[in-house]
Amino acid sequence: MWGQRAYNAEKLGIGSALGADHVIRWGSVVFPSIYVWLFVAGVVLMIALDLTIRKTAFGRAVRAVAHSRRTAALMGIDTDRTMVYAFALAAGLGAIAGIMFSPLTFVQVQLGSLFTFKGLAAAVIGGLGSARGAFVGGLLLGVVEQEALVYVRAGYRDAIAFGVLILVLMLRPAGIMGRVVEERH
């Protein structure tokens, strides 16, 4: 009753008002214009998130609660409200990401699973705690995946992504843009 039927399961495509049918030619490279729009939107969202976290009172509260909930409460920050707003922001960003990704693929039940893992891999590769690092990690992961497809079959794309994750964790455990924090006892 609650499972997906294996037969006659129809995948739904979502069109785009941003020109999914238009192509951009750059030398010998041809790609849909929707990729440019999505890249620009991603950069704008990353900058907005980075400025929100670094420059606003809400961002300072989020960083304080993330560092130490008890200390933040002692400083007068309403930690419960801050956490609710932070989760709401994360949910909103997830919804925007889903909307941005929907013109590129078919909508299906298990759509988010692989992208959740790849998003986590991008964040870890770039350095946890840094929106810029996650963005750079995502770009690096995408470029490595695409370039590797020249040499290996497309079925190995996900294995390559997680191989890059393991390699980065072995060489730089804090990620590419992450900082190593020493704890004093």
GROMACS elastic network, one bead per residue, 0.5 to 0.9 nm:
[ bonds ]
;  ai    aj funct       b0    kb
    1     4     6  0.82882   500
    4     7     6  0.88205   500
    4     9     6  0.75461   500
    4   109     6  0.82132   500
    5     8     6  0.71296   500
    5     9     6  0.60750   500
    6     9     6  0.60881   500
    7    10     6  0.87442   500
   10   108     6  0.84793   500
   11   106     6  0.57353   500
   11   107     6  0.59841   500
   11   108     6  0.60133   500
   12   105     6  0.87650   500
   12   106     6  0.53481   500
   12   107     6  0.52943   500
   12   108     6  0.72910   500
   13   102     6  0.78597   500
   13   103     6  0.72178   500
   13   104     6  0.84667   500
   13   105     6  0.66392   500
   13   107     6  0.61892   500
   14   102     6  0.62662   500
   14   103     6  0.52874   500
   14   104     6  0.81285   500
   14   105     6  0.78130   500
   14   106     6  0.71142   500
   14   107     6  0.76711   500
   15    18     6  0.89823   500
   15    19     6  0.89717   500
   15    20     6  0.74094   500
   15   102     6  0.82634   500
   15   103     6  0.55598   500
   15   104     6  0.86228   500
   16    19     6  0.61869   500
   16    20     6  0.57828   500
   16    21     6  0.85300   500
   16    34     6  0.80347   500
   16   102     6  0.86534   500
   16   103     6  0.56769   500
   16   104     6  0.88952   500
   17    20     6  0.74586   500
   18    21     6  0.87706   500
   18    22     6  0.88192   500
   18    33     6  0.77357   500
   18    34     6  0.60412   500
   18    37     6  0.72736   500
   19    22     6  0.52286   500
   19    23     6  0.82626   500
   19    32     6  0.77826   500
   19    33     6  0.61513   500
   19    34     6  0.58680   500
   19    37     6  0.89838   500
   20    23     6  0.77517   500
   20    32     6  0.59280   500
   20    33     6  0.62258   500
   20    34     6  0.51192   500
   20    35     6  0.83720   500
   20   103     6  0.75227   500
   20   104     6  0.83639   500
   21    32     6  0.67321   500
   21    33     6  0.77180   500
   21    34     6  0.82642   500
   22    31     6  0.86065   500
   22    32     6  0.57788   500
   22    33     6  0.56488   500
   22    34     6  0.78573   500
   23    30     6  0.65720   500
   23    31     6  0.54808   500
   23    33     6  0.52492   500
   23    34     6  0.83832   500
   24    29     6  0.81863   500
   24    30     6  0.56757   500
   24    31     6  0.55034   500
   24    32     6  0.60396   500
   24    33     6  0.57843   500
   24    36     6  0.89540   500
   25    28     6  0.69671   500
   25    29     6  0.58266   500
   25    31     6  0.67845   500
   25    32     6  0.88799   500
   26    29     6  0.51497   500
   26    30     6  0.63210   500
   26    31     6  0.84596   500
   27    30     6  0.78967   500
   31    34     6  0.84431   500
   31    35     6  0.73043   500
   31    36     6  0.88109   500
   32    35     6  0.59266   500
   32    36     6  0.77875   500
   33    36     6  0.53366   500
   33    37     6  0.66753   500
   33    38     6  0.88217   500
   34    37     6  0.50896   500
   34    38     6  0.60983   500
   34    39     6  0.85206   500
   34   103     6  0.82806   500
   34   104     6  0.84332   500
   35    38     6  0.50897   500
   35    39     6  0.60268   500
   35    40     6  0.85723   500
   35   104     6  0.88793   500
   36    39     6  0.50991   500
   36    40     6  0.61730   500
   36    41     6  0.85330   500
   37    40     6  0.52004   500
   37    41     6  0.60877   500
   37    42     6  0.85168   500
   38    41     6  0.50030   500
   38    42     6  0.59938   500
   38    43     6  0.85787   500
   38   100     6  0.65743   500
   38   101     6  0.81887   500
   39    42     6  0.50255   500
   39    43     6  0.62212   500
   39    44     6  0.86508   500
   40    43     6  0.51242   500
   40    44     6  0.61903   500
   40    45     6  0.86094   500
   41    44     6  0.50930   500
   41    45     6  0.61045   500
   41    46     6  0.85083   500
   41   100     6  0.84089   500
   42    45     6  0.51366   500
   42    46     6  0.60346   500
   42    47     6  0.85761   500
   42    97     6  0.86408   500
   42   100     6  0.88413   500
   42   135     6  0.83874   500
   43    46     6  0.50739   500
   43    47     6  0.61497   500
   43    48     6  0.85501   500
   43   135     6  0.81900   500
   44    47     6  0.52184   500
   44    48     6  0.61126   500
   44    49     6  0.85820   500
   45    48     6  0.50494   500
   45    49     6  0.60358   500
   45    50     6  0.84335   500
   45    93     6  0.85337   500
   46    49     6  0.51707   500
   46    50     6  0.60054   500
   46    51     6  0.85363   500
   46   131     6  0.63029   500
   46   132     6  0.69040   500
   46   135     6  0.73411   500
   47    50     6  0.50481   500
   47    51     6  0.60557   500
   47    52     6  0.84310   500
   47   131     6  0.82627   500
   47   132     6  0.80772   500
   48    51     6  0.52243   500
   48    52     6  0.60282   500
   48    53     6  0.86297   500
   49    53     6  0.61338   500
   49    54     6  0.84977   500
   49   131     6  0.72612   500
   50    53     6  0.52849   500
   50    54     6  0.60286   500
   50    55     6  0.82017   500
   50    59     6  0.89847   500
   50   130     6  0.80426   500
   50   131     6  0.60683   500
   50   132     6  0.74061   500
   51    54     6  0.51418   500
   51    55     6  0.53877   500
   51    56     6  0.74364   500
   51    59     6  0.83862   500
   52    55     6  0.56230   500
   52    56     6  0.54663   500
   52    57     6  0.85148   500
   52    58     6  0.74494   500
   52    59     6  0.56449   500
   52    60     6  0.89184   500
   53    56     6  0.63736   500
   53    57     6  0.84110   500
   53    58     6  0.71466   500
   53    60     6  0.65986   500
   53    61     6  0.88122   500
   53    62     6  0.73995   500
   53    63     6  0.75181   500
   54    57     6  0.87209   500
   54    59     6  0.57869   500
   54    60     6  0.67768   500
   54    63     6  0.86499   500
   55    58     6  0.85204   500
   55    59     6  0.65942   500
   55    60     6  0.74447   500
   56    59     6  0.50488   500
   56    60     6  0.63319   500
   56    61     6  0.86128   500
   57    60     6  0.50735   500
   57    61     6  0.61402   500
   57    62     6  0.86072   500
   58    61     6  0.50079   500
   58    62     6  0.61501   500
   58    63     6  0.86374   500
   58    82     6  0.74498   500
   58    85     6  0.88363   500
   58    86     6  0.88486   500
   59    62     6  0.50282   500
   59    63     6  0.61773   500
   59    64     6  0.85082   500
   60    63     6  0.51247   500
   60    64     6  0.60604   500
   60    65     6  0.85932   500
   61    64     6  0.50200   500
   61    65     6  0.60933   500
   61    66     6  0.84483   500
   61    72     6  0.75000   500
   61    77     6  0.66483   500
   61    78     6  0.85163   500
   61    79     6  0.79737   500
   61    82     6  0.67384   500
   62    65     6  0.51916   500
   62    66     6  0.60219   500
   62    67     6  0.85237   500
   62    79     6  0.84295   500
   62    82     6  0.63127   500
   62    83     6  0.73059   500
   62    86     6  0.69997   500
   63    66     6  0.50205   500
   63    67     6  0.60796   500
   63    68     6  0.86292   500
   64    67     6  0.51214   500
   64    68     6  0.61396   500
   64    69     6  0.70529   500
   64    71     6  0.77109   500
   64    72     6  0.55044   500
   64    77     6  0.85003   500
   65    68     6  0.52208   500
   65    70     6  0.77621   500
   65    71     6  0.77733   500
   65    72     6  0.54726   500
   65    73     6  0.79521   500
   65    77     6  0.81739   500
   65    79     6  0.63307   500
   65    82     6  0.76979   500
   65    83     6  0.77769   500
   66    69     6  0.65307   500
   66    72     6  0.88063   500
   67    71     6  0.83627   500
   67    72     6  0.82226   500
   68    71     6  0.53394   500
   68    72     6  0.61360   500
   68    73     6  0.86379   500
   69    72     6  0.51240   500
   69    73     6  0.61978   500
   69    74     6  0.87051   500
   69    79     6  0.66281   500
   70    73     6  0.51561   500
   70    74     6  0.63141   500
   70    75     6  0.87458   500
   70    79     6  0.85281   500
   71    74     6  0.50121   500
   71    75     6  0.62802   500
   71    76     6  0.88955   500
   71    77     6  0.89482   500
   72    75     6  0.50361   500
   72    76     6  0.66165   500
   72    77     6  0.54993   500
   72    78     6  0.79555   500
   72    79     6  0.69016   500
   73    76     6  0.52051   500
   73    77     6  0.50293   500
   73    78     6  0.62948   500
   73    79     6  0.60468   500
   74    77     6  0.73256   500
   76    79     6  0.86372   500
   77    80     6  0.88074   500
   77    81     6  0.87143   500
   77    82     6  0.78137   500
   78    81     6  0.55625   500
   78    82     6  0.61908   500
   78    83     6  0.87257   500
   79    82     6  0.50025   500
   79    83     6  0.60592   500
   79    84     6  0.85883   500
   80    83     6  0.51851   500
   80    84     6  0.62400   500
   80    85     6  0.86964   500
   81    84     6  0.50958   500
   81    85     6  0.61834   500
   81    86     6  0.85079   500
   82    85     6  0.51948   500
   82    86     6  0.60525   500
   82    87     6  0.86165   500
   83    87     6  0.61111   500
   83    88     6  0.84866   500
   84    87     6  0.51942   500
   84    88     6  0.61279   500
   84    89     6  0.86054   500
   85    89     6  0.60783   500
   85    90     6  0.85586   500
   86    89     6  0.50341   500
   86    90     6  0.61993   500
   86    91     6  0.86201   500
   87    91     6  0.60901   500
   87    92     6  0.85131   500
   88    91     6  0.50319   500
   88    92     6  0.60895   500
   88    93     6  0.85703   500
   89    92     6  0.50545   500
   89    93     6  0.61517   500
   89    94     6  0.85435   500
   90    93     6  0.51072   500
   90    94     6  0.61185   500
   90    95     6  0.86311   500
   91    95     6  0.61851   500
   91    96     6  0.86397   500
   92    95     6  0.50505   500
   92    96     6  0.62060   500
   92    97     6  0.85684   500
   93    96     6  0.50194   500
   93    97     6  0.60932   500
   93    98     6  0.86003   500
   94    97     6  0.50081   500
   94    98     6  0.62199   500
   94    99     6  0.86738   500
   95    98     6  0.50566   500
   95    99     6  0.62381   500
   95   100     6  0.85798   500
   96    99     6  0.50573   500
   96   100     6  0.60645   500
   96   101     6  0.85412   500
   97   100     6  0.50219   500
   97   101     6  0.60651   500
   97   102     6  0.85159   500
   98   101     6  0.51246   500
   98   102     6  0.59676   500
   98   112     6  0.84981   500
   99   102     6  0.52643   500
   99   103     6  0.77785   500
  100   103     6  0.69628   500
  100   104     6  0.83178   500
  101   104     6  0.56481   500
  101   105     6  0.72057   500
  102   105     6  0.58368   500
  102   106     6  0.71108   500
  102   107     6  0.69500   500
  103   106     6  0.78175   500
  105   111     6  0.89996   500
  106   111     6  0.82980   500
  107   110     6  0.86932   500
  107   111     6  0.66544   500
  108   111     6  0.53925   500
  108   112     6  0.87254   500
  109   112     6  0.78026   500
  110   113     6  0.58484   500
  110   114     6  0.80582   500
  111   114     6  0.69914   500
  111   115     6  0.73843   500
  112   115     6  0.52599   500
  112   116     6  0.58565   500
  112   117     6  0.86862   500
  113   116     6  0.52124   500
  113   117     6  0.65529   500
  113   118     6  0.87849   500
  114   117     6  0.52160   500
  114   118     6  0.61714   500
  114   119     6  0.84986   500
  114   158     6  0.86152   500
  115   119     6  0.57816   500
  115   120     6  0.83287   500
  116   119     6  0.50742   500
  116   120     6  0.61713   500
  116   121     6  0.85621   500
  117   120     6  0.50547   500
  117   121     6  0.61096   500
  117   122     6  0.86027   500
  118   122     6  0.60656   500
  118   123     6  0.85450   500
  118   138     6  0.82498   500
  118   141     6  0.85334   500
  118   158     6  0.83624   500
  118   161     6  0.74625   500
  118   162     6  0.80715   500
  119   122     6  0.50131   500
  119   123     6  0.61746   500
  119   124     6  0.85952   500
  119   134     6  0.81943   500
  119   138     6  0.72222   500
  120   123     6  0.50694   500
  120   124     6  0.61280   500
  120   125     6  0.84706   500
  120   134     6  0.86553   500
  121   124     6  0.51456   500
  121   125     6  0.59626   500
  121   126     6  0.84536   500
  121   134     6  0.88251   500
  121   137     6  0.79030   500
  121   138     6  0.80849   500
  121   141     6  0.83089   500
  121   161     6  0.77715   500
  121   162     6  0.71376   500
  121   164     6  0.87393   500
  121   165     6  0.60112   500
  122   125     6  0.50860   500
  122   126     6  0.60067   500
  122   127     6  0.83481   500
  122   133     6  0.83719   500
  122   134     6  0.55783   500
  122   135     6  0.74317   500
  122   136     6  0.78619   500
  122   139     6  0.80934   500
  122   140     6  0.80556   500
  122   141     6  0.65118   500
  122   161     6  0.89866   500
  122   165     6  0.79246   500
  123   126     6  0.51825   500
  123   127     6  0.58442   500
  123   128     6  0.56373   500
  123   129     6  0.82484   500
  123   130     6  0.80151   500
  123   131     6  0.80719   500
  123   133     6  0.67845   500
  123   135     6  0.75352   500
  123   136     6  0.86288   500
  123   137     6  0.61271   500
  123   138     6  0.72472   500
  123   175     6  0.82614   500
  124   127     6  0.50100   500
  124   128     6  0.54117   500
  124   133     6  0.84601   500
  124   134     6  0.71997   500
  124   137     6  0.75213   500
  124   165     6  0.74571   500
  124   168     6  0.86090   500
  124   169     6  0.80831   500
  124   173     6  0.85873   500
  124   174     6  0.76262   500
  124   175     6  0.58287   500
  124   176     6  0.84943   500
  124   178     6  0.87344   500
  125   128     6  0.79752   500
  125   133     6  0.77419   500
  125   134     6  0.72286   500
  125   136     6  0.84185   500
  125   137     6  0.51272   500
  125   138     6  0.80328   500
  125   140     6  0.85637   500
  125   141     6  0.82166   500
  125   164     6  0.81323   500
  125   165     6  0.60190   500
  125   166     6  0.89542   500
  125   168     6  0.61750   500
  125   169     6  0.73788   500
  125   172     6  0.86387   500
  125   173     6  0.86072   500
  125   174     6  0.80913   500
  125   176     6  0.60505   500
  125   177     6  0.82976   500
  125   178     6  0.87780   500
  126   130     6  0.75931   500
  126   131     6  0.85472   500
  126   132     6  0.76741   500
  126   135     6  0.70708   500
  126   136     6  0.58028   500
  126   138     6  0.74827   500
  126   140     6  0.85680   500
  126   174     6  0.84017   500
  126   175     6  0.50741   500
  126   177     6  0.55114   500
  126   178     6  0.68589   500
  127   130     6  0.60980   500
  127   131     6  0.85637   500
  127   132     6  0.86858   500
  127   133     6  0.52506   500
  127   134     6  0.64047   500
  127   137     6  0.77190   500
  127   173     6  0.85875   500
  127   174     6  0.57016   500
  127   176     6  0.57186   500
  127   177     6  0.51138   500
  127   179     6  0.76880   500
  128   131     6  0.80899   500
  128   133     6  0.72894   500
  128   134     6  0.71604   500
  128   174     6  0.73425   500
  128   175     6  0.71328   500
  128   177     6  0.84149   500
  128   178     6  0.63852   500
  129   133     6  0.79276   500
  129   134     6  0.83261   500
  129   178     6  0.74933   500
  130   134     6  0.62407   500
  130   135     6  0.86080   500
  130   177     6  0.75183   500
  130   178     6  0.71985   500
  131   134     6  0.51308   500
  131   135     6  0.62300   500
  131   136     6  0.86500   500
  132   135     6  0.50712   500
  132   136     6  0.61593   500
  132   137     6  0.84502   500
  132   177     6  0.80513   500
  133   136     6  0.50651   500
  133   137     6  0.59020   500
  133   138     6  0.84549   500
  133   175     6  0.79984   500
  133   176     6  0.70403   500
  133   177     6  0.52742   500
  133   178     6  0.71882   500
  134   138     6  0.60419   500
  134   139     6  0.85941   500
  134   177     6  0.86187   500
  135   138     6  0.51010   500
  135   139     6  0.62778   500
  135   140     6  0.86134   500
  136   139     6  0.50895   500
  136   140     6  0.60670   500
  136   141     6  0.84597   500
  136   176     6  0.84810   500
  136   177     6  0.84312   500
  137   140     6  0.50801   500
  137   141     6  0.59702   500
  137   142     6  0.85050   500
  137   175     6  0.85087   500
  137   176     6  0.75930   500
  137   177     6  0.87519   500
  138   141     6  0.50787   500
  138   142     6  0.60874   500
  138   143     6  0.85823   500
  139   142     6  0.51598   500
  139   143     6  0.61440   500
  139   144     6  0.85597   500
  140   143     6  0.52231   500
  140   144     6  0.60654   500
  140   145     6  0.84722   500
  141   144     6  0.52574   500
  141   145     6  0.60686   500
  141   146     6  0.86287   500
  141   160     6  0.89941   500
  141   161     6  0.63382   500
  141   164     6  0.74543   500
  141   165     6  0.85725   500
  142   145     6  0.51569   500
  142   146     6  0.61800   500
  142   147     6  0.85771   500
  142   161     6  0.82913   500
  143   146     6  0.52165   500
  143   147     6  0.60420   500
  143   148     6  0.84032   500
  144   147     6  0.52025   500
  144   148     6  0.59087   500
  144   149     6  0.86312   500
  144   160     6  0.80550   500
  144   161     6  0.77457   500
  144   164     6  0.81990   500
  145   148     6  0.52198   500
  145   149     6  0.64615   500
  145   157     6  0.59431   500
  145   158     6  0.80097   500
  145   160     6  0.64670   500
  145   161     6  0.63371   500
  146   149     6  0.53154   500
  146   150     6  0.74428   500
  146   157     6  0.81087   500
  147   150     6  0.57389   500
  147   151     6  0.78070   500
  148   151     6  0.55024   500
  148   152     6  0.62193   500
  148   153     6  0.86169   500
  148   154     6  0.88330   500
  148   157     6  0.77148   500
  148   160     6  0.76385   500
  149   152     6  0.51053   500
  149   153     6  0.60629   500
  149   154     6  0.59153   500
  149   156     6  0.82070   500
  149   157     6  0.70784   500
  150   153     6  0.79515   500
  150   154     6  0.89858   500
  152   155     6  0.82644   500
  152   156     6  0.68403   500
  152   157     6  0.82240   500
  153   156     6  0.57774   500
  153   157     6  0.74929   500
  154   157     6  0.53620   500
  154   158     6  0.86222   500
  155   158     6  0.73784   500
  155   159     6  0.82735   500
  156   159     6  0.51597   500
  156   160     6  0.61719   500
  156   161     6  0.87570   500
  157   160     6  0.51753   500
  157   161     6  0.64046   500
  157   162     6  0.89315   500
  158   161     6  0.50086   500
  158   162     6  0.63584   500
  158   163     6  0.84443   500
  159   162     6  0.52665   500
  159   163     6  0.59415   500
  159   164     6  0.85974   500
  160   164     6  0.61588   500
  160   165     6  0.86006   500
  161   164     6  0.52322   500
  161   165     6  0.64182   500
  161   166     6  0.88926   500
  162   166     6  0.62255   500
  162   167     6  0.85373   500
  163   166     6  0.51165   500
  163   167     6  0.61335   500
  163   168     6  0.86241   500
  164   167     6  0.50151   500
  164   168     6  0.61125   500
  164   169     6  0.85141   500
  165   168     6  0.52682   500
  165   169     6  0.61588   500
  165   170     6  0.86363   500
  166   169     6  0.50756   500
  166   170     6  0.61607   500
  166   171     6  0.87016   500
  167   170     6  0.51300   500
  167   171     6  0.62455   500
  167   172     6  0.83629   500
  168   171     6  0.51214   500
  168   172     6  0.54685   500
  168   173     6  0.67285   500
  168   174     6  0.87386   500
  168   175     6  0.65978   500
  168   176     6  0.76308   500
  169   172     6  0.53259   500
  169   174     6  0.72960   500
  169   175     6  0.67882   500
  170   173     6  0.60714   500
  171   175     6  0.86239   500
  172   175     6  0.53647   500
  172   176     6  0.66270   500
  172   178     6  0.85904   500
  173   176     6  0.84882   500
  173   178     6  0.84755   500
  173   180     6  0.83637   500
  174   177     6  0.75817   500
  174   179     6  0.60076   500
  174   180     6  0.59757   500
  174   181     6  0.89042   500
  175   179     6  0.78343   500
  176   179     6  0.86310   500
